[in-house]
Amino acid sequence: MSSIPPDLPNPCPTCGSLTKTTFSDHSPSSRVSELLRCNDPPSDSELSDFQNVTKSGPGRIADLDEKITRAKEHLTALIQERNVLEANIGDARTLSSPIRRLPFDVLRDIALATIPSPYEVMNFPSANDLDSRESPWTLAQVSQRWRLTILNAPEVWSSMSLVIQHDEKPIIVAHQMFMTGLRLERSKCLPLTVSISVYPEADISNHPLLLLISTRSSLIRNLRIEASLISYPAFSWWRGRLDQLYRLTLMAVAPLSRVPQPSGSIKSVIDAFEYAPQLKMITMDEFHSSFRYPKTQITHLTLLTIDWKDVENIRQFHNLNNLHITYSRSTPPVSTGHRVISLPALTSLTLMYLYDRPHQLPPSLPPSHLESDPIFSLISIPNLTHLRLVYSPGFIVCPSIPIPNAITALRIELDIRDHTMSFSQKELSVLLESIPNLRDLVISSSSMAPFVCDASLFVFLLGDIPLHHLRTLDFRGSTLQGWMFGINCMQKFVEMVEAHRQGDSGEMDQIETVYLCYPLTLDPIYTRRWRSLIDGGLKVVYGPEP
């Protein structure tokens, strides 16, 4: 027998007539609300309902409470089951991550990519190599497998930058000693790259950190020291121990005459680097008479501050094949009576022109051009093949290159933001015409503005200057502006390449390769001409410089 739905009238137990339920199990009763708003008495049937509710209500509440309790327990179990499942999914994703299956060599490469390279340590040292919050310390904390991998990769630990302060607190020095000792231990017997900066000026002969590094001096391959001259006697006992030293950089070394010299406290000769059988490369601020080097074995020399009196010192570097000289506007003029120095082994020369305003000049003084770079009148370089010229804002000067010469490769780097400081067409013409055997030309310009200082000027000049042996043209580090002098530069570039592709006539070689950062934007006619050059054998390579 089916039960009567709760929303239908109930039959009267006495007469059988249908009466509407006073209370509803699912929603408030309008009749009850009406009776509650007045003092009218309920009917007999309503009173009977009220009495039944009063009697049966507590029992039903108990039943519902029991159901609610069971439902809550079931809900709690479902929530817990869901949380466990969610955690299992997360753990499964973590455990199945390909990072956990990376082979040793990949993990090692990742670690090497997150730390300064030996080149960066030698040129841009930091003070964070002993900070456990930096890589590679943090990588060794990822997992046990990562830790074992990082600890067993000595190349990750073999490059370090150290700062020595003689007035540091003992607890800090102890921490530095501990962290440095770990790096040295983990680098095993691998050649070391070490940068040492000493602040402030002090005698560090007995500094424990320097003594610790000294125990591995025979493994140092690249060494950078930034210190005043008063600190250098501390390195003297390294003499004869630098068996693997290949590259040496000495920065911020004040001349001996400017350093306070208490009686007997400073050694007049710094011979720490005199006996380094593998030393080939030296970078220094300037020459100092107190330093001794194995000059005859040096092949690469970089002078960051040129004083023409230093040129005489270069004479003793008989086997130089790579020389880098940095000029500034404060470079003194050449003294009279100088002697020409012959460097027959030199094949590569870099001349860097930096705008360095002298302190004694008024700030409003506009930058000026030096008339000429006298380097080729001071040094005879008969076998020079590679010439690199680097220009900064406000300093444009071309070297006077003697003819004939053996130069076959020229690289010009421009960092010029002011069009008033750009090359003149005459200067560029003289420069290019003085290198008749030029085969490889590289133009790199940081300028993004439509000034004549960008590579577009070279496009115009190369179309007019007969470079009879040009084979390779590299513009990857430059931008070709859309228009200059009312002429489309990219179209002019195509015409220039066409002119140099008409060689192989006995008088003029044919350009073979062109390097560009981006494809040229050309109209249909010049697009066909460019495509014809490529189809005719011209090799065009797109992409940034490596």
Sequence and secondary structure as in RCSB ss.txt:
>XXXX:A:sequence
MSSIPPDLPNPCPTCGSLTKTTFSDHSPSSRVSELLRCNDPPSDSELSDFQNVTKSGPGRIADLDEKITRAKEHL
TALIQERNVLEANIGDARTLSSPIRRLPFDVLRDIALATIPSPYEVMNFPSANDLDSRESPWTLAQVSQRWRLTI
LNAPEVWSSMSLVIQHDEKPIIVAHQMFMTGLRLERSKCLPLTVSISVYPEADISNHPLLLLISTRSSLIRNLRI
EASLISYPAFSWWRGRLDQLYRLTLMAVAPLSRVPQPSGSIKSVIDAFEYAPQLKMITMDEFHSSFRYPKTQITH
LTLLTIDWKDVENIRQFHNLNNLHITYSRSTPPVSTGHRVISLPALTSLTLMYLYDRPHQLPPSLPPSHLESDPI
FSLISIPNLTHLRLVYSPGFIVCPSIPIPNAITALRIELDIRDHTMSFSQKELSVLLESIPNLRDLVISSSSMAP
FVCDASLFVFLLGDIPLHHLRTLDFRGSTLQGWMFGINCMQKFVEMVEAHRQGDSGEMDQIETVYLCYPLTLDPI
YTRRWRSLIDGGLKVVYGPEP
>XXXX:A:secstr
     TTS EE TTT  EE  SS SSS  HHHHHHHTS     HHHHHHHHHHHHHHHHHHHHHHHHHHHHHHHH
HHHHHHHHHHHHHHHHHHHHT GGGG  HHHHHHHHHHTS  HHHHHHS  S TT TTSTTTTGGGS HHHHHHH
HT GGGTSEEEEEE TT  HHHHHHHHHHHHHHHHHTTTS EEEEEEE SS   TT HHHHHHHTTGGGEEEEEE
E  GGGGGGGGGGTTT TT  EEEEES   GGGS   TTTS S B TTSS TT  EEEESS  TTB   GGG  E
EEESS  GGGHHHHTT TT  EEEEEEETT     TT   EE TT  EEEEEEE    TTS TT      S BTH
HHHEE TT  EEEEEE TT    B   SS    EEEEEE    GGGS  HHHHHHHHHT TT  EEEEEE   SS
STTSTHHHHHHHTTS  TT  EEEEEE    SEETTEEHHHHHHHHHHHHHS  SSSS    EEEESS     HH
HHHHHHHHHHTT EEEES   
